[in-house]
Structures are given as structure tokens and as C-alpha cells.
């Protein structure tokens, strides 16, 4: 057992017990983590009871109690309250020197370090909602105070709910948020539009949903399992003069690529705005 300040590195505290924290806790426990070493601070009593009952973890009504002996602190609260939560823990952070992992969009490592009293080891993590099913993707960025062991701890934590990728330039974390963090909603929008179009063609709603769901699932598996680029996969299923080509030409004529680029740019810009609003 190693120690970080007065805390043990094999103990972890979650500040916030919502859906994403619950997914991470569940992933950790399913991989063999000791529930007795996992502490969750959550003000809502029913959520605390649910976490304790399902996973056997230690639950607390306030963050101070949860972080007493934890070497890793996971901040799973809304960006709007992150500053007040961190400042309330600053004295303990200076004493314990934990690894701070944040899953809040738009909050920079510099902001988190400053709110925790300065010189804090901070990892920004941007998971997405498929993490709730263990099929997520997380972008990670570590500030200069995080050593190799801290990186390994953060990556191990987020790997409990899916894949990870390290982003060395923090300025690109807003792009990660725009592409991966927000990305599932883009797929859901496409599914919604495809279902509506299928129904407009006369297909029953139930059949339309099943067709769309399985088509997107199969396409996603091909993207993940194949070594080919998306453009090559698309070309392989687009026969000259066929039905797929007619649809693709319509997408291209309607400016789909430019629209997607604009949407991702808007999401990235909003991430930067969230950061500036918390200065």
C-alpha cells in the first residue's frame, strides 16, 4: 500500500454519486476492486442507499468525510458547482496531495488545481454516455503534476467503463468533448431521423425502429472490428448507380459534411465558454 500525503492510493473517493459515478463504481467492482476502498459522497439519501446496497461501497453525505483517506478523488459534479466543491476541499487536498480526476466538461486542469489550493495533480477525463453500458470512450489529459503512476491510476479507473485515449494538448479536450462526449447524441439524432423517414415510407413504427437499431449496431461493429477507414467501408457498400449511391449523393448535395463540422465546432466552442464562465 502506498500513500499520497496522509491518504492511501488504493482508496478512491467519488464526489457525486450520479449515473456516471455509478457506472465507474460498478465497473471497478466488477473488475475486482474492494468495495471497502471505494467512498462516495452524495447528498441525496436514496442515491447513497442505492450505491451501498448494490455495490457495498462506503457512502457519505458530504465530500469531506469521503475524502479523508482517499488517494484518488473523482469529481463527478456539475461544472456549475465544481469551484465551490473544490474550494471546500482545498485544505484537505493540500494536506493529502491526492490525484484529482474530473469528468466535468469545460473545466480546465488549471482551474481545478487552483481551486484545490494550487499544484494539485489533475487529470481531466471526458467520458461519454455509453460508459453507462461499459462501452464508453474517454479522452484523458494530465497536467504536469501527474506522474506515470498517476496516469496509470486514472487510465485504469476510466478503462472500467470503456476505451481511453490520452490527449497531450489540453486545448484539444474541447474537441474531444464535441466529438466523443456529445457524439452519442448525434447518432441518436440520426436514428431518430432514419426512423421518421422509414415511417414516412410506410413501414410500421416497430419495424422501422428494429431496422434502424440493428443497422446502426452492425455498422458500428464493422467500424470497430475492421482495419479499413470509414471512407473505404462506405465505398465498399456503395455500388455505382445503386440505391446507396443515390442516398449518399443526396447527403453530399445537402452539405452533410459541412453541417457535421459546424455542429462539432459549436460544441467545442460551448466547452470553451463553460470554462471561461467558471474563471
C-alpha positions, 0 to 999 in steps of 0.5 A, spaced: 500 500 500 502 506 498 500 513 500 499 520 497 500 525 503 496 522 509 491 518 504 492 511 501 492 510 493 488 504 493 482 508 496 478 512 491 473 517 493 467 519 488 464 526 489 457 525 486 454 519 486 450 520 479 449 515 473 456 516 471 459 515 478 455 509 478 457 506 472 465 507 474 463 504 481 460 498 478 465 497 473 471 497 478 467 492 482 466 488 477 473 488 475 475 486 482 476 492 486 474 492 494 468 495 495 471 497 502 476 502 498 471 505 494 467 512 498 462 516 495 459 522 497 452 524 495 447 528 498 441 525 496 439 519 501 436 514 496 442 515 491 447 513 497 442 507 499 442 505 492 450 505 491 451 501 498 446 496 497 448 494 490 455 495 490 457 495 498 461 501 497 462 506 503 457 512 502 457 519 505 453 525 505 458 530 504 465 530 500 469 531 506 468 525 510 469 521 503 475 524 502 479 523 508 483 517 506 482 517 499 488 517 494 484 518 488 478 523 488 473 523 482 469 529 481 463 527 478 459 534 479 456 539 475 461 544 472 456 549 475 458 547 482 465 544 481 469 551 484 465 551 490 466 543 491 473 544 490 474 550 494 471 546 500 476 541 499 482 545 498 485 544 505 484 537 505 487 536 498 493 540 500 494 536 506 493 529 502 496 531 495 491 526 492 490 525 484 484 529 482 480 526 476 474 530 473 469 528 468 466 535 468 466 538 461 469 545 460 473 545 466 480 546 465 486 542 469 488 549 471 482 551 474 481 545 478 488 545 481 487 552 483 481 551 486 484 545 490 489 550 493 494 550 487 499 544 484 494 539 485 495 533 480 489 533 475 487 529 470 481 531 466 477 525 463 471 526 458 467 520 458 461 519 454 454 516 455 455 509 453 460 508 459 453 507 462 453 500 458 461 499 459 462 501 452 464 508 453 470 512 450 474 517 454 479 522 452 484 523 458 489 529 459 494 530 465 497 536 467 504 536 469 503 534 476 501 527 474 506 522 474 506 515 470 503 512 476 498 517 476 496 516 469 496 509 470 491 510 476 486 514 472 487 510 465 485 504 469 479 507 473 476 510 466 478 503 462 472 500 467 467 503 463 470 503 456 476 505 451 481 511 453 485 515 449 490 520 452 490 527 449 497 531 450 494 538 448 489 540 453 486 545 448 484 539 444 479 536 450 474 541 447 474 537 441 474 531 444 468 533 448 464 535 441 466 529 438 466 523 443 462 526 449 456 529 445 457 524 439 452 519 442 447 524 441 448 525 434 447 518 432 441 518 436 439 524 432 440 520 426 436 514 428 431 518 430 431 521 423 432 514 419 426 512 423 421 518 421 423 517 414 422 509 414 415 511 417 414 516 412 415 510 407 410 506 410 413 501 414 410 500 421 413 504 427 416 497 430 419 495 424 422 501 422 425 502 429 428 494 429 431 496 422 434 502 424 437 499 431 440 493 428 443 497 422 446 502 426 449 496 431 452 492 425 455 498 422 458 500 428 461 493 429 464 493 422 467 500 424 470 497 430 472 490 428 475 492 421 482 495 419 479 499 413 477 507 414 470 509 414 471 512 407 473 505 404 467 501 408 462 506 405 465 505 398 465 498 399 457 498 400 456 503 395 455 500 388 455 505 382 448 507 380 445 503 386 440 505 391 446 507 396 449 511 391 443 515 390 442 516 398 449 518 399 449 523 393 443 526 396 447 527 403 453 530 399 448 535 395 445 537 402 452 539 405 452 533 410 459 534 411 459 541 412 453 541 417 457 535 421 463 540 422 459 546 424 455 542 429 462 539 432 465 546 432 459 549 436 460 544 441 467 545 442 466 552 442 460 551 448 466 547 452 470 553 451 465 558 454 463 553 460 470 554 462 471 561 461 464 562 465 467 558 471 474 563 471 
